[in-house]
Amino acid sequence: MRDSRECIHETITFMT
């Protein structure tokens, strides 16, 4: 599994 930070970072990038 990936790190939570990586998942969050991807989500932020997707939303931005």
N, CA, C and O atoms as a Maestro MAE file, in Angstrom:
{
 s_m_m2io_version
 :::
 2.0.0
}

f_m_ct {
 s_m_title
 :::
 protein
 m_atom[64] {
  # First column is atom index #
  i_m_mmod_type
  r_m_x_coord
  r_m_y_coord
  r_m_z_coord
  i_m_residue_number
  s_m_chain_name
  s_m_pdb_residue_name
  s_m_pdb_atom_name
  i_m_atomic_number
  :::
  1 25 0.849 -1.224 0.000 1 A "MET " " N  " 7
  2 3 0.000 0.000 0.000 1 A "MET " " CA " 6
  3 2 0.874 1.259 0.000 1 A "MET " " C  " 6
  4 15 1.978 1.270 0.544 1 A "MET " " O  " 8
  5 25 0.369 2.279 -0.601 2 A "ARG " " N  " 7
  6 3 1.124 3.535 -0.626 2 A "ARG " " CA " 6
  7 2 1.029 4.265 0.697 2 A "ARG " " C  " 6
  8 15 0.243 3.900 1.571 2 A "ARG " " O  " 8
  9 25 1.843 5.306 0.833 3 A "ASP " " N  " 7
  10 3 1.784 6.115 2.059 3 A "ASP " " CA " 6
  11 2 0.555 7.005 2.012 3 A "ASP " " C  " 6
  12 15 0.107 7.403 0.937 3 A "ASP " " O  " 8
  13 25 0.018 7.312 3.173 4 A "SER " " N  " 7
  14 3 -1.168 8.188 3.219 4 A "SER " " CA " 6
  15 2 -0.824 9.528 2.587 4 A "SER " " C  " 6
  16 15 -1.644 10.113 1.880 4 A "SER " " O  " 8
  17 25 0.378 10.010 2.838 5 A "ARG " " N  " 7
  18 3 0.756 11.317 2.273 5 A "ARG " " CA " 6
  19 2 0.699 11.266 0.755 5 A "ARG " " C  " 6
  20 15 0.212 12.199 0.117 5 A "ARG " " O  " 8
  21 25 1.188 10.194 0.183 6 A "GLU " " N  " 7
  22 3 1.170 10.100 -1.284 6 A "GLU " " CA " 6
  23 2 -0.266 10.134 -1.790 6 A "GLU " " C  " 6
  24 15 -0.579 10.839 -2.749 6 A "GLU " " O  " 8
  25 25 -1.127 9.376 -1.144 7 A "CYS " " N  " 7
  26 3 -2.535 9.350 -1.559 7 A "CYS " " CA " 6
  27 2 -3.130 10.748 -1.442 7 A "CYS " " C  " 6
  28 15 -3.821 11.218 -2.346 7 A "CYS " " O  " 8
  29 25 -2.856 11.404 -0.326 8 A "ILE " " N  " 7
  30 3 -3.395 12.750 -0.122 8 A "ILE " " CA " 6
  31 2 -2.837 13.689 -1.187 8 A "ILE " " C  " 6
  32 15 -3.569 14.490 -1.769 8 A "ILE " " O  " 8
  33 25 -1.544 13.581 -1.433 9 A "HIS " " N  " 7
  34 3 -0.928 14.463 -2.421 9 A "HIS " " CA " 6
  35 2 -1.591 14.278 -3.787 9 A "HIS " " C  " 6
  36 15 -1.871 15.253 -4.483 9 A "HIS " " O  " 8
  37 25 -1.835 13.033 -4.161 10 A "GLU " " N  " 7
  38 3 -2.492 12.786 -5.453 10 A "GLU " " CA " 6
  39 2 -3.885 13.374 -5.463 10 A "GLU " " C  " 6
  40 15 -4.311 13.959 -6.459 10 A "GLU " " O  " 8
  41 25 -4.598 13.221 -4.358 11 A "THR " " N  " 7
  42 3 -5.956 13.776 -4.293 11 A "THR " " CA " 6
  43 2 -5.915 15.290 -4.438 11 A "THR " " C  " 6
  44 15 -6.731 15.870 -5.155 11 A "THR " " O  " 8
  45 25 -4.972 15.929 -3.764 12 A "ILE " " N  " 7
  46 3 -4.869 17.392 -3.852 12 A "ILE " " CA " 6
  47 2 -4.540 17.785 -5.292 12 A "ILE " " C  " 6
  48 15 -5.134 18.717 -5.836 12 A "ILE " " O  " 8
  49 25 -3.601 17.078 -5.901 13 A "THR " " N  " 7
  50 3 -3.222 17.416 -7.273 13 A "THR " " CA " 6
  51 2 -4.413 17.241 -8.204 13 A "THR " " C  " 6
  52 15 -4.624 18.043 -9.114 13 A "THR " " O  " 8
  53 25 -5.185 16.194 -7.975 14 A "PHE " " N  " 7
  54 3 -6.348 15.950 -8.826 14 A "PHE " " CA " 6
  55 2 -7.388 17.062 -8.646 14 A "PHE " " C  " 6
  56 15 -7.986 17.522 -9.618 14 A "PHE " " O  " 8
  57 25 -7.594 17.480 -7.419 15 A "MET " " N  " 7
  58 3 -8.601 18.522 -7.151 15 A "MET " " CA " 6
  59 2 -8.114 19.878 -7.634 15 A "MET " " C  " 6
  60 15 -8.911 20.706 -8.076 15 A "MET " " O  " 8
  61 25 -6.832 20.103 -7.552 16 A "THR " " N  " 7
  62 3 -6.304 21.418 -7.944 16 A "THR " " CA " 6
  63 2 -6.434 21.605 -9.445 16 A "THR " " C  " 6
  64 15 -6.046 22.647 -9.973 16 A "THR " " O  " 8
  :::
 }
 m_bond[63] {
  # First column is bond index #
  i_m_from
  i_m_to
  i_m_order
  :::
  1 1 2 1
  2 2 3 1
  3 3 4 2
  4 3 5 1
  5 5 6 1
  6 6 7 1
  7 7 8 2
  8 7 9 1
  9 9 10 1
  10 10 11 1
  11 11 12 2
  12 11 13 1
  13 13 14 1
  14 14 15 1
  15 15 16 2
  16 15 17 1
  17 17 18 1
  18 18 19 1
  19 19 20 2
  20 19 21 1
  21 21 22 1
  22 22 23 1
  23 23 24 2
  24 23 25 1
  25 25 26 1
  26 26 27 1
  27 27 28 2
  28 27 29 1
  29 29 30 1
  30 30 31 1
  31 31 32 2
  32 31 33 1
  33 33 34 1
  34 34 35 1
  35 35 36 2
  36 35 37 1
  37 37 38 1
  38 38 39 1
  39 39 40 2
  40 39 41 1
  41 41 42 1
  42 42 43 1
  43 43 44 2
  44 43 45 1
  45 45 46 1
  46 46 47 1
  47 47 48 2
  48 47 49 1
  49 49 50 1
  50 50 51 1
  51 51 52 2
  52 51 53 1
  53 53 54 1
  54 54 55 1
  55 55 56 2
  56 55 57 1
  57 57 58 1
  58 58 59 1
  59 59 60 2
  60 59 61 1
  61 61 62 1
  62 62 63 1
  63 63 64 2
  :::
 }
}
